Amino acid sequence: MTGVTLAGRMASYDGGGVTLAGGGVERSACVGSGDAVWASAGREVFRWGVKTRSGFEVADERLVAVGNRYWIVARIGPLRVREPVEVVAVVDEVDRKGFAYRTLEGHPIRGEEAFEVSRREDGSVWLTVRSLTRPATGVRRVVYPLARVAQVFYRRRYLRALR
């Protein structure tokens, strides 16, 4: 897929926000409590803060919106892994904010991931991360076992990102 623009890439996964609705592997952590924590977490989730505070780069400064496509870059030592994604669902409610994205052709895996912050009745603020992944097709399929290890590593970082 070298030379194909981000806009020209086909989806490698057909999910339309199933992870935001509660599908996939789910992990949650309390990031704090109170109005200030809630306001900050809500802002950060829509600015890719969970990813960028976990070591990824997102060059595009646009807030997440359904249909927007982004390059996410993971650094693993001197290696840079470019991950093309498309936002497929957004939730922006009084006590729940977040989004889900799916992978595009050229991503090292196929699937969907969601980041959601929620405020509970006791004022605590929680980050929930959900992912649903499959091996990519073609030559990228062979890196899937390594990608699964990386997912476990980064999932832990995600859950600490907004604290």
C-alpha positions in Angstrom: 0.0 0.0 0.0 3.0 2.3 -0.4 2.1 5.5 -2.1 -1.7 5.2 -1.3 -2.9 8.3 0.5 -4.7 8.1 3.7 -8.0 9.2 2.0 -7.6 6.4 -0.6 -7.2 3.5 1.8 -10.0 1.0 2.2 -11.2 -0.1 5.6 -9.6 -3.4 6.8 -12.3 -3.9 9.3 -16.1 -3.4 8.8 -17.0 -2.7 12.4 -19.0 0.5 12.9 -18.4 1.3 16.5 -19.2 -2.0 18.2 -16.4 -1.4 20.7 -18.0 1.9 21.8 -21.2 0.0 22.4 -19.4 -2.5 24.7 -17.9 -5.1 22.4 -14.4 -6.6 22.5 -11.8 -6.9 25.3 -12.6 -4.3 27.9 -10.4 -2.7 30.7 -11.2 0.2 32.9 -9.4 2.3 35.5 -10.4 5.2 37.7 -8.6 8.4 36.7 -9.7 10.6 39.6 -12.8 12.4 40.7 -14.5 15.8 40.6 -15.5 18.3 38.0 -11.9 19.4 37.1 -10.9 15.8 36.4 -14.1 15.2 34.4 -13.5 18.3 32.3 -9.9 17.5 31.6 -10.6 13.8 30.8 -13.4 14.8 28.4 -11.1 17.2 26.5 -8.2 14.8 26.4 -10.2 11.9 25.0 -11.3 13.9 22.0 -7.8 15.2 21.4 -6.2 11.7 21.2 -4.8 12.3 24.7 -5.0 8.6 25.7 -2.8 7.6 22.7 -0.4 10.6 22.8 0.2 10.3 26.6 0.9 6.6 26.0 3.8 7.2 23.6 2.0 7.5 20.2 2.1 10.4 17.8 -1.0 11.7 16.1 0.1 14.5 13.7 -3.3 15.7 12.9 -4.6 18.2 15.5 -8.3 17.9 14.6 -10.6 16.7 17.3 -12.0 13.3 16.7 -15.1 13.2 14.5 -16.9 10.4 12.6 -15.3 9.9 9.2 -12.0 11.7 10.0 -8.9 9.6 9.2 -5.6 9.9 11.0 -2.1 8.5 11.0 -1.1 7.2 14.4 2.6 6.5 14.8 4.0 4.0 17.3 7.7 4.2 18.1 9.4 1.0 19.1 13.0 1.8 19.6 14.3 3.2 16.3 11.3 1.7 14.4 8.3 3.8 13.5 5.1 1.9 12.8 2.5 4.0 10.9 -1.1 3.0 11.6 -3.9 4.4 9.4 -7.3 4.6 11.1 -10.7 6.1 10.7 -13.1 7.3 13.5 -16.4 5.4 13.2 -18.3 6.4 16.3 -18.4 9.3 18.8 -20.4 9.7 22.0 -20.6 13.1 23.6 -23.1 12.9 26.5 -23.3 14.6 29.9 -21.5 11.8 31.7 -20.0 9.8 28.9 -17.5 10.9 26.2 -15.4 8.9 23.7 -14.9 7.5 20.3 -14.1 4.3 18.4 -11.8 3.9 15.3 -11.3 1.1 12.9 -8.2 0.1 11.0 -7.5 0.9 7.4 -5.4 -1.0 4.9 -1.8 -0.9 5.8 -2.4 -1.1 9.6 -0.4 -4.0 11.2 -3.7 -5.5 12.5 -7.4 -5.4 11.6 -10.0 -4.3 14.1 -11.4 -1.5 16.2 -10.5 0.3 19.4 -12.5 2.6 21.6 -11.6 5.1 24.4 -14.4 6.3 26.6 -14.5 8.4 29.8 -17.5 8.3 32.1 -18.5 10.0 35.3 -20.3 8.0 37.9 -22.8 9.1 40.5 -20.1 9.3 43.2 -18.2 11.8 41.0 -15.4 9.3 40.1 -14.2 9.5 36.5 -13.3 6.3 34.7 -11.5 5.5 31.5 -12.6 2.4 29.6 -10.6 1.0 26.7 -12.1 -1.7 24.4 -10.5 -3.4 21.5 -11.5 -6.0 19.0 -8.6 -7.2 16.8 -7.8 -9.8 14.2 -4.6 -10.6 12.2 -4.0 -8.3 9.2 -4.0 -9.9 5.8 -1.0 -10.6 3.6 2.5 -10.3 4.9 1.4 -8.3 7.9 -0.3 -11.4 9.3 3.0 -12.7 10.5 3.4 -9.8 13.0 0.1 -10.4 14.7 1.6 -12.3 17.7 4.0 -9.4 18.3 1.1 -6.9 17.9 -0.8 -8.8 20.6 2.1 -8.4 23.0 2.3 -4.7 22.1 -1.5 -4.4 22.8 -1.1 -5.7 26.3 1.8 -3.3 27.0 0.0 -0.2 25.6 -3.4 -1.1 27.2 -1.7 -0.7 30.6 -0.2 2.7 29.5 -3.7 3.8 28.2 -5.2 3.1 31.6 -2.7 5.4 33.3 -2.7 8.1 30.6 -5.3 10.4 32.0 -4.4 10.2 35.7 
